[in-house]
Amino acid sequence: MNWHDHIHVDSAVLAGKPVVKGTRLSVDFLLGLFAENWTESQILENYPQLTHESLQAVFAFAAESVGEETHWLLAERGS
């Protein structure tokens, strides 16, 4: 999955948070819905501008971001 096709960062939109292209729905907001036990069907029903592919891109973006070493270094400093 090439998340670059679906995820966009623009300093003029939500203070530069990564969002699904064409929306103001941030990656962290959508991940939070899944963390609150929302299903993909519920999210797609409530946010019809999203697609299955855009939700896959959210996870691909998150997986790549978590894999970046800088995040782990920041987490270690906070401990």
Secondary structure, 3 states (H helix, E strand, C coil): CCHHHCEECCCCCHHHCCEECCCCCEHHHHHHHHHCCCCHHHHHHHCCCCCHHHHHHHHHHHHHHHHCHHHHHHHHHHC
